[in-house]
C-alpha cells in the first residue's frame, strides 16, 4: 500500500433489519456460514502465502550461502511465486484486522510502497547511498535497524517487506522492455567492478527475508483455527458486523486501492516507480491476484472450490444485485488480465494507444465492480464508509 493512503473506517451496522432478513433466523444462520467460510478462506490464503515465503527464503538462503547467477534466478522465481500467493490476501484488509491493527501495523512492514530504492542500496550514479553502504551510521545491520528505519524519513523510506527484497534481487529497472538486472556479483566479495559491501548486502537480504517470514506467520497465526485469537473473535461477533467488515475489505481494495492508488496514480503520472512491483515488472500479476482475491471472497472460493458465499446470501434478498456483482467482478478480472505486460510500458504508451486504453478500461471496470459491491451492501442494509 501507499503509506499515505487515507484511512478507511467502519461505521456501526444499521439497526433497521426488516427489509434484509437479518431478523430471520435462517438468514442469520446462512450469514454465519458465510462468515465461517470467510475465516476458513483467510486462514488458507495466509497459510499458503507463508509457505510461499518459506520457499522463497530457502532459495534465498542457498543463494546467499553460495552466490551464483543460477542461484539469483532461482530466488527471483521463488519471489514471483510467493508474491502471487500474497496478492490473493490483500482483500483481507481495511477493517483493522491483524495485518492492519496497531501497534505493529504489520502491513506497513510487509508490503509498503512506493519505495525510494536509494534508501536501501546504491542506485545509478550514486554508488555509496543507502543503509547497506552507510557503515558509519549503521555499523551493524540488525532486524531492529530494519524495523526502526522503515518509514523513518517519509512514506517512501521503505526498508522492509516484499519490495525491499524485490529491489535487492532485481535492482533498479533501467530497461525499457524488461525488469531490473542486478548482477549476482553484487553478493560476492572481491569481484572486480561490482558494488561494494557485498557482505552487508547478503546480510540485509537475509534479515529482510526472515522478518517477512515472521510477520506473515504472525498474521497467519491470528487467523488459524482452534485458538483464542482474532479468528475466534471474528466468527463469534454478530454476523452482520462480520459481513460489514468483509465487504469493507473488498470494496476498499477494488476502489480506493486498486482503481485509485495502484492504477490511476500510475496511469496519470506515467511514472514507472508509481507501479506496485516496479523492479521485477510483476505489477500486472499483482493487480490480477488482487481482483481475483476479491472475486474469491464473493464466491466463497478456496482453491477453486466454492462454498457458502456472499453471492448466495445476497441472492436471497435481490437476485439482480447478486447477478450484477458477479458479472462486474468477472468483468474486472478479465479487464485487468487484458492489460499488456509489462505494466510500465502500458502506462507510458502514447495517448490513444491500445496499451493505455487497456489500463483505463481496467480502472473503469474496477470502479464499476466497487459500485456493485456498494449495491450489495445496500441490499443487505449495510453502510460502508469508503474514502
GIJOMO-V320616 format. One record per residue. N is the residue number from 0. RES is the residue in one letter. BURIAL is I if it has 9 or more other ideal C-beta (glycine too) atoms within 8 Angstrom, else O. Layout:
n: [N;N]
res: [RES;RES]
burial: [BURIAL;BURIAL]
This chain:
n: [0;1;2;3;4;5;6;7;8;9;10;11;12;13;14;15;16;17;18;19;20;21;22;23;24;25;26;27;28;29;30;31;32;33;34;35;36;37;38;39;40;41;42;43;44;45;46;47;48;49;50;51;52;53;54;55;56;57;58;59;60;61;62;63;64;65;66;67;68;69;70;71;72;73;74;75;76;77;78;79;80;81;82;83;84;85;86;87;88;89;90;91;92;93;94;95;96;97;98;99;100;101;102;103;104;105;106;107;108;109;110;111;112;113;114;115;116;117;118;119;120;121;122;123;124;125;126;127;128;129;130;131;132;133;134;135;136;137;138;139;140;141;142;143;144;145;146;147;148;149;150;151;152;153;154;155;156;157;158;159;160;161;162;163;164;165;166;167;168;169;170;171;172;173;174;175;176;177;178;179;180;181;182;183;184;185;186;187;188;189;190;191;192;193;194;195;196;197;198;199;200;201;202;203;204;205;206;207;208;209;210;211;212;213;214;215;216;217;218;219;220;221;222;223;224;225;226;227;228;229;230;231;232;233;234;235;236;237;238;239;240;241;242;243;244;245;246;247;248;249;250;251;252;253;254;255;256;257;258;259;260;261;262;263;264;265;266;267;268;269;270;271;272;273;274;275;276;277;278;279;280;281;282;283;284;285;286;287;288;289;290;291;292;293;294;295;296;297;298;299;300;301;302;303;304;305;306;307;308;309;310;311;312;313;314;315;316;317;318;319;320;321;322;323;324;325;326;327;328;329;330;331;332;333;334;335;336;337;338;339;340;341;342;343;344;345;346;347;348;349;350;351;352;353;354;355;356;357;358;359;360;361;362;363;364;365;366;367;368;369;370;371;372;373;374;375;376;377;378;379;380;381;382;383;384;385;386]
res: [X;X;X;X;X;X;X;X;X;X;X;X;X;X;X;X;X;X;X;X;X;X;X;X;X;X;X;X;X;X;X;X;X;X;X;X;X;X;X;X;X;X;X;X;X;X;X;X;X;X;X;X;X;X;X;X;X;X;X;X;X;X;X;X;X;X;X;X;X;X;X;X;X;X;X;X;X;X;X;X;X;X;X;X;X;X;X;X;X;X;X;X;X;X;X;X;X;X;X;X;X;X;X;X;X;X;X;X;X;X;X;X;X;X;X;X;X;X;X;X;X;X;X;X;X;X;X;X;X;X;X;X;X;X;X;X;X;X;X;X;X;X;X;X;X;X;X;X;X;X;X;X;X;X;X;X;X;X;X;X;X;X;X;X;X;X;X;X;X;X;X;X;X;X;X;X;X;X;X;X;X;X;X;X;X;X;X;X;X;X;X;X;X;X;X;X;X;X;X;X;X;X;X;X;X;X;X;X;X;X;X;X;X;X;X;X;X;X;X;X;X;X;X;X;X;X;X;X;X;X;X;X;X;X;X;X;X;X;X;X;X;X;X;X;X;X;X;X;X;X;X;X;X;X;X;X;X;X;X;X;X;X;X;X;X;X;X;X;X;X;X;X;X;X;X;X;X;X;X;X;X;X;X;X;X;X;X;X;X;X;X;X;X;X;X;X;X;X;X;X;X;X;X;X;X;X;X;X;X;X;X;X;X;X;X;X;X;X;X;X;X;X;X;X;X;X;X;X;X;X;X;X;X;X;X;X;X;X;X;X;X;X;X;X;X;X;X;X;X;X;X;X;X;X;X;X;X;X;X;X;X;X;X;X;X;X;X;X;X;X;X;X;X;X;X;X;X;X;X;X;X;X;X;X;X;X;X]
burial: [I;O;O;O;I;O;O;I;O;I;O;O;I;O;O;O;I;O;O;I;I;I;O;O;O;O;I;I;O;I;I;I;I;I;I;I;I;I;I;I;I;I;I;I;I;I;I;I;I;I;I;I;I;I;I;I;I;I;I;I;I;I;I;I;O;O;I;O;O;O;I;I;O;I;I;I;I;I;I;I;I;I;I;I;I;I;I;I;I;I;I;I;I;I;I;O;I;I;I;I;O;O;O;O;I;I;I;I;I;I;I;I;I;I;I;O;I;I;I;I;I;I;I;O;O;O;O;O;I;I;I;I;I;I;O;O;O;I;O;O;I;O;O;O;I;I;I;O;I;I;I;O;O;O;O;O;I;I;I;I;I;I;I;I;I;I;I;I;I;I;I;I;I;O;O;O;O;O;I;I;I;I;O;I;I;I;I;I;O;O;O;O;O;I;I;O;I;I;O;I;I;I;I;I;I;I;I;I;I;I;I;I;I;O;I;I;I;I;I;I;I;I;I;I;O;O;O;O;I;I;I;I;O;I;I;O;O;O;I;I;I;I;I;I;I;I;I;I;I;I;I;I;I;I;I;I;I;I;I;I;I;I;I;I;I;I;I;O;O;O;O;O;O;I;I;I;I;I;I;I;I;I;I;I;I;I;I;I;I;I;I;I;I;I;I;I;I;I;I;I;I;I;O;O;O;O;I;I;I;I;I;I;I;I;I;O;I;O;O;O;I;I;O;I;I;I;I;I;I;I;I;I;I;I;I;I;O;I;I;I;I;I;I;I;I;I;I;O;I;O;O;O;O;O;I;I;I;I;I;I;I;I;I;I;I;I;I;I;I;I;I;I;I;I;I;I;I;O;I;I;I;I;O;I;O;I;O]
